[in-house]
Amino acid sequence: MYTGNVHDTEGATTHCPACGAPLIRIQVDLFVSRPIIEVLTETRSSKAKVGRQNDHVSQMGLLVEA
């Protein structure tokens, strides 16, 4: 369940339906009031892995202007 603009990392995280790994995590930087969206991509079937690896999930951080 997405909790909207409430500062709730767990509620703002989208998980993989197959394995439960986090796929999209949204956090707010309280100093600049911008949402920071971490896009976690499935790499189980891909040879290319980006960023920090967590089993079959790799992480790429993106900063999105509010």
Backbone bond lengths (Angstrom), bond angles and torsions (degrees), N, CA, C in turn:
res aa  C-N    CA-C-N  psi(-1)  N-CA   C-N-CA  omega(-1)  CA-C   N-CA-C  phi
1 M - - - 1.437 - - 1.520 109.04 -
2 Y 1.325 117.66 126.21 1.460 123.46 177.78 1.518 108.70 -82.74
3 T 1.329 117.10 128.43 1.465 120.51 -174.61 1.520 113.66 -98.67
4 G 1.325 117.94 12.98 1.464 121.19 174.02 1.510 113.83 69.33
5 N 1.330 116.65 -133.88 1.459 122.06 -173.82 1.524 114.16 -85.26
6 V 1.311 117.65 7.50 1.459 121.58 176.41 1.526 107.88 -76.12
7 H 1.335 118.00 137.47 1.466 121.37 179.18 1.525 109.25 -74.63
8 D 1.323 115.72 84.68 1.459 122.84 -177.08 1.520 108.04 -139.07
9 T 1.330 116.64 96.36 1.462 120.99 -176.35 1.520 112.10 -59.15
10 E 1.320 118.15 -42.89 1.468 120.87 -178.85 1.522 111.22 -64.83
11 G 1.326 117.93 -42.93 1.463 121.20 -179.53 1.514 113.43 -72.46
12 A 1.337 117.00 -20.20 1.459 121.13 -179.55 1.524 111.54 -98.61
13 T 1.324 117.06 14.87 1.461 121.85 -179.15 1.521 109.91 -107.35
14 T 1.338 115.66 131.43 1.461 121.76 175.69 1.524 107.57 -98.08
15 H 1.330 116.41 130.26 1.467 121.47 -176.78 1.529 111.68 -108.14
16 C 1.325 115.39 153.49 1.460 122.58 174.91 1.529 108.31 -66.25
17 P 1.333 118.22 126.95 1.457 119.87 179.95 1.534 112.93 -68.17
18 A 1.329 117.41 -23.11 1.459 120.66 -177.93 1.525 112.60 -80.78
19 C 1.343 116.91 -46.09 1.468 119.19 -173.62 1.523 113.91 -119.19
20 G 1.334 117.95 -11.10 1.458 121.09 178.91 1.517 114.84 84.43
21 A 1.336 117.84 2.17 1.466 120.64 178.57 1.525 109.70 -69.70
22 P 1.345 118.48 145.46 1.463 119.74 178.17 1.525 111.09 -67.18
23 L 1.341 116.81 136.98 1.461 122.04 179.58 1.520 111.86 -110.66
24 I 1.330 117.86 -40.95 1.465 122.32 178.64 1.519 107.56 -133.33
25 R 1.326 116.94 127.08 1.454 122.18 -179.92 1.524 107.84 -125.42
26 I 1.319 117.74 128.62 1.462 122.13 -179.46 1.523 108.78 -114.93
27 Q 1.333 116.07 126.79 1.457 122.13 176.83 1.522 107.80 -131.03
28 V 1.321 117.98 156.87 1.459 121.94 178.11 1.518 108.69 -112.40
29 D 1.333 115.93 128.52 1.458 121.59 174.62 1.521 106.92 -79.86
30 L 1.322 117.51 109.31 1.460 121.40 -174.08 1.519 113.21 -68.31
31 F 1.330 118.31 -19.46 1.457 120.70 179.90 1.522 112.11 -77.51
32 V 1.316 117.87 -33.70 1.467 120.86 -179.03 1.522 112.28 -117.98
33 S 1.325 117.69 1.47 1.474 123.86 178.20 1.519 113.00 53.40
34 R 1.312 116.49 40.48 1.468 121.01 176.68 1.522 108.85 -115.50
35 P 1.323 116.42 140.51 1.465 117.48 174.30 1.527 110.44 -73.16
36 I 1.295 115.98 137.60 1.460 121.42 173.63 1.517 106.59 -110.06
37 I 1.315 115.38 120.24 1.457 120.74 -177.13 1.521 108.49 -108.77
38 E 1.323 116.11 120.90 1.453 121.01 174.76 1.523 107.14 -98.61
39 V 1.315 115.91 120.68 1.457 120.27 178.81 1.521 107.34 -99.73
40 L 1.316 115.80 117.40 1.458 122.21 -179.72 1.521 107.04 -105.06
41 T 1.315 117.48 124.87 1.456 120.14 -173.84 1.518 111.20 -110.57
42 E 1.325 115.40 140.95 1.464 121.46 175.36 1.523 108.07 -65.90
43 T 1.310 117.47 131.51 1.464 120.41 178.40 1.523 111.67 -129.08
44 R 1.301 116.45 17.24 1.461 120.31 -178.96 1.524 110.68 -58.15
45 S 1.342 117.22 -41.18 1.460 120.52 -177.40 1.525 111.81 -102.18
46 S 1.328 117.65 3.73 1.460 121.10 -177.85 1.526 109.95 -108.45
47 K 1.319 116.38 143.54 1.457 120.22 178.10 1.525 111.20 -84.18
48 A 1.327 117.42 -25.68 1.466 121.25 -178.88 1.519 110.00 -85.56
49 K 1.307 116.34 126.88 1.460 120.90 177.36 1.522 108.01 -122.96
50 V 1.328 116.08 135.83 1.455 121.40 -175.75 1.518 109.28 -114.36
51 G 1.317 117.28 133.61 1.460 121.47 172.61 1.513 113.80 71.58
52 R 1.318 115.22 -154.48 1.464 122.16 -177.56 1.521 109.71 -71.25
53 Q 1.306 117.57 134.42 1.459 121.18 -175.99 1.521 110.92 -101.70
54 N 1.325 115.44 141.89 1.461 122.25 177.54 1.520 106.09 -136.69
55 D 1.332 117.08 95.99 1.463 122.90 -173.66 1.525 109.53 55.59
56 H 1.329 117.85 -111.66 1.457 120.75 -178.82 1.519 112.24 -101.54
57 V 1.333 117.23 12.38 1.464 120.96 -178.42 1.520 108.68 -117.02
58 S 1.327 117.41 133.35 1.457 120.58 174.70 1.524 108.72 -116.64
59 Q 1.311 116.87 160.39 1.462 121.13 -170.68 1.521 111.61 -120.86
60 M 1.338 115.56 138.15 1.450 121.87 173.77 1.522 106.62 -134.83
61 G 1.315 119.00 118.61 1.465 122.07 -178.58 1.518 111.55 -85.50
62 L 1.300 117.22 134.77 1.458 122.94 177.98 1.520 108.83 -124.63
63 L 1.331 117.44 138.80 1.455 121.35 175.16 1.515 107.72 -103.30
64 V 1.306 117.01 124.43 1.460 122.31 -176.91 1.512 108.48 -114.83
65 E 1.331 116.74 127.19 1.465 121.08 178.11 1.513 110.05 -65.01
66 A 1.327 116.94 138.32 1.470 121.35 179.57 1.515 110.54 -81.21
